[in-house]
C-alpha cells in the first residue's frame, strides 16, 4: 500500500481572468504539502480540474513537480468545461485522446528524467465523463487508474465502482469516499470486499 496526499492544484472557477476558468495553487503551498508528504513517507498527487484548458497543456504546467519521482497527477473531467460553460452548470468530459496524450507525455517524461513509472488517475462517475473510453491505450509504462468519484449512498457507489472503477479500459481501478458528503460512507470492510479489489482508495 502506497499512501499519498491528494492535492487539488488547478481549481475550476466561475470567473477567472486567464480565460481558462482556473485558479492555481502557489508554489509555496505545493512545497509545504510535498514536504509534509515526504516526512510521512507519502507520495503527492496533484489534481487538475481542467476548466477551459487542454488536459495535456495543464499537465505540462506541473512538469517541475512531475520530474520528481514521488509526484503523480490526476485529471478531473467533471470540471473540463465546454465553451461558454461555468463550473457546476454541467458535468464536463475529456476524450480518450486526451488521456492517451497525457499517458504518452508521462511515459516520455519518465524516460527523459530516469524516473520510476508515473501514475495517472482519471476521475469518473458518469458514462459521458470519458468519451470513447474503449480507445484508451493500455500501456505498461504508465499506471492508469480510473477512480470512481462522486457522492452517494454506499450501495449505489458499490455498483458504480463496478461500472467505472473496475472498467475494462484501464488496468487499475479506484474509488473515492467522501467522509462528510456520502450519507453512509463505505467502511474499510466494504471497500476491501469489492471485487475486483480497488488499487486506489481516496478519502476526502
Protein Blocks (a to p, Z undefined) as FASTA:
>chain_A
ZZdddddfbdcdfbdfklnopacddfklmmmmmmmmmmnopacddddehimacfklmmmm
mmmmmmpckbccdddfklmccehiaehkaccdddfklmmmmmmmmmmmmmmnopacdddd
dddfbfklpghkllpccdfkbccddddededdfklmmmmmmmmmmpckbfbdcddddfkl
mmbacdfklmmmpccddfbdcdZZ
